[in-house]
Amino acid sequence: MKIKVCGMREPTNIKELLREVKPDWMGLIFYSKSPRYVSEDYAAEIQVAEVPKVGVFVNESIAFVLSKIDEFKLSVIQLHGNESPEYVRKLKLETDKKVWKVIPVGERIEWEALRGYVDLVEYFLFDTATASHGGSGKKFNWEVLKTYPFQKGFLLSGGLDEKSTSEVISLAEKLPQLVGVDLNSKFEDTPALKNIERLKSFKDKLLS
């Protein structure tokens, strides 16, 4: 089970995260309306961080995405808006970086609507539907995932906290396509400032 810690920004907090938690990925949010938005002012310090960096984008132009790949040395592009399969196809012609597509989850999921992405993305990421495009701290009903029809791997997001580990493990036993979790707002002291001890506790429980 892999761990992505999203919504990072502060250089000292990032250094502590990499030293103490050693996540598989670190997420950087490039959505200007987010309280975790990462401006270009942080680029010089963040780009040298030795961890695969995931850039989170919401309905941005391909040119903007490409500029952030270069500026922050991103490894993965996470699309959190209404980006179509055609958008993903065009993006992949411009970069060799891996692409993840976020699927906002409400009461149910229209699985057929995802089929066009299956051959284009590395992973899906299921998150609680919210007008603010993530970071709600709310959990969706994981029961809807039990009819997941694809072999494509996916990550789980939305309101995960230190008490979620046993449920995550149980879900992974039923759905081996679940490859990892995305941790964000429930592990924060303030937006973009993560509580490292709580993240370590979660990782220890998940992987023990």
C-alpha positions, 0 to 999 in steps of 0.5 A: 500500500503506497502513501501520497501526502498531498497539499504540501508547501512549506519547505521545513515541513516538507523536509521533515515529511521526507525524513520521518514519513518517507511517502511514496509521493508528495502532492503540490496543489496548483489550484489558485482557489485552494488554501494549499496553493503553491506559488512559483515563490516555492519552486526553487526549494521544492523542486530539489526535494527527493520524492516523486512530486504530483502536481494537482491541477483543476481545468488548467491549460496544457501550457500551464501544466507543462510550465509547472512540470518544468518549474517544480520537476513534477513526476505525475500530473493529477487532474482534479477537474472536468478534463476529458479523455481528449484533454488527457490524450493531448497532454500525453503528446506533450509530456512523458509524465504519468497522469492520474484522473480524480473521480469525485464521488457522490451517491454513485459512480457512472462507471462507463463514463470512466472507460475512456480514461482507462488506457490513458491514465496510470491511476484513478483517484477517488475523492469525495465530491465537493465544489472546492475540488478536494480537501473537504476532510469528508469521507464518501461511502466506500461501498460504491467502489465494490462494483469497480469494473476495471483492472486499473489501479486506483488511490483512495482519498477523502477524509482519511485519518488515523482511524481509517487504517483498518477500513483501508486494509479491509477494502484492499482485501476486497479490491486488489486494485486499491494501490494507495491512499491520499492523505491531506486535510485530516493530518493538518495543523493548518492548511498546507502544514502537516502534522508529521507525528500523525502521518507517521502513526497512520503509516505505521498502522497501515503497514504493520 
